[in-house]
Amino acid sequence: MEIDPFIFRLSIFILSIFVGYYVVWSVTPSLHTPLMSVTNAISSVIIVGAIIAALAGSSESFFETSNIFGFLAIILAAVNIFGGFLVTQRMLQMYKKKKK
Amino acid sequence: MSANLSALFYLISGILFILALRGLSSPETSRQGNYFGIAGMAIAIIVTFLSIGSFSSGFIYVLIFLLVGGSIGAFIAFRIPMTAMPELVAGFHSLVGLAAVFVAISAFLKPEAFNLGIVGNIKLASLIEMSLGAAIGAITFSGSIIAFLKLRGIMSGAPITFKGQHIINLVLGLAIIFLIYYLCLSQSSNLFWSIILISFLVGVLLIIPIGGADMPVVISMLNSYSGWAAAGIGFTLENTALIITGALVGSSGAILSYIMCKGMNRSFFNVILGGWGATDQTSSSETKEQKPVKNGNADDAAFLMKNASSVIIVPGYGMAVAQAQHALREMVDALKKNGVKVSYAIHPVAGRMPGHMNVLLAEANVPYDEVFELEEINNDFANCDVAYVIGANDVTNPVAKSDPQSPIYGMPVLDVEKSKSVLFVKRSLSPGYAGIDNDLFYRDNTLMLFADAKKMTEEIVKSL
């Protein structure tokens, strides 16, 4: 009997939760704020879905309702991607060892 | 690009995201980690373009929208002051939530574009996944908006509670599950819209009863939700990058919530079901008799610290409000010139989000190896001459160790009272967020400095 591809995705999902669990526990508490901003940035990979949604259908009719929601989602996710990574970078620049 | 090849590339970007989080295990590797994250994102976006293949005119629009959003994001990232980080993160969470809702709506309206079936006959599993993604996304969106308004001070930080609140939440939660069930039976778009609307409402109701100082838990929780929403959409789109990321972010937020709850010795449900501040605030203040307090000024404080051999600084939310971190750094520089050993003690729930104090101190150029967590430094108070408490309150209250009746009993606190003398910068004797009096104010070795945290610190710098 063939295994449903859903089971494979579920396996990836559950294994990733475990990976996340161990990786996040190793994050130093002083970097918890950058951790939040970077997780926020990477969760905007949802833009992948937004791009597919925006470009769905024939090229003459890409301003149907579903496309418009896709385009809106692209803007929201893009704000997050650029904002999230840049603000994280800005914060991490400040965590430098000082010469005494 | 074939579906198999792009799936492999999505896996690579998922791995790069894992490395991005891994980098945060130390400040040295963190910047490199962030580049891994950016690379992962770039790969995911480019692969998506390539797998769609036809570079129609719609492609140009996508780029335009991407750049519009990107410039707004970049503008915000460069302009935002570090003290506003908590509300920025809350705001960003709301965007992820709303983006998840929009993608889910789009997939519902045009399932054939995502290979999910056709309108009116969407695959059952996909329907469940997209409605769960949309529901969690909607809760994340409206919940984060409320958190944002509270953190920004547009909405009062006080908990808003009313009778039957929890029952309403429970009923609405069950309603969402029933609606998803009926949606699967009927495929009716009205049910889909109702799920989203009810979820928006749940997000609002979930966050309004939670008070200001519990915000670290709320922000972490919403962080977690935004991850689960992304994972839900990831299952719908059958996209590995999104599934991996969703799981990472979801567990990251959950762990942070756990750490924050532990920092307050409260269970997660205790925090979610409403704040301390609303309960017995009045009873404790009525019975309070006037106790003597030693009152000092900047010169006294400067004298004490200059003659100390070691000083521990305990910052709290008050430092963030007064923006006193730069003045504090100047004060520490002056002390160091006098040969005083200075370190910083950070309580896990100091401030309004995890790591809030660390970021502010880093902004003021405090080297991170002078900043210590509660467990690392708590034993040092006994050997320290002066503890300088600036804008913290409940996290220093010895009552948490001595009085089983106290609402904060059992909460891990900084043993500030063990140091030879305590300087407590505070605007008045008013109790902290938990609504309880701080024993520390009346101790013999405590000197109260009644002033704004920034002004007082600046005055101390002058008299040094």
Interface residues (C-beta under 8 A of the other chain):
Chain A: P5 F6 R9 I12 F13 I14 S16 I17 V19 G20 Y21 V23 V24 W25 S26 V27 T28 P29 S30 L31 H32 T33 P34 L35 M36 S37 V38 T39 N40 A41 I42 S43 S44 V45 I46 I47 V48 G49 A50 I51 I52 A53 A54 L55 A56 G57 S59 F62 E64 T65 S66 N67 F69 G70 F71 L72 A73 I74 I75 L76 A77 A78 V79 N80 I81 F82 G83 G84 F85 L86 V87 T88 Q89 R90 M91 L92 Q93 M94 Y95 K96 K97 K98 K100
Chain B: Y10 S13 G14 F17 I18 A20 L21 R22 L24 S25 S26 P27 E28 S30 R31 G33 N34 G37 I38 G40 M41 A44 I45 T48 F49 I52 S54 S56 S57 G58 F59 Y61 V62 F65 L66 L67 V68 G69 G70 S71 I72 G73 A74 I76 A77 F78 I80 M82 M85 L88 V89 F92 H93 L95 V96 L98 A99 A100 F102 V103 I105 S106 A107 L109 K110 E112 A113 F114 A125 I219 S220 N223 S226 G227 A230 A231 I233 G234 F235 T236 L237 E238 N239 T240 A241 L242 I243 I244 T245 G246 A247 L248 V249 G250 S251 S252 G253 I255 L256 I259 I346 P348 M353 P354 G355 H356 N358 V359 A362 E363 N365 P367 Y368 D369 V371 E373
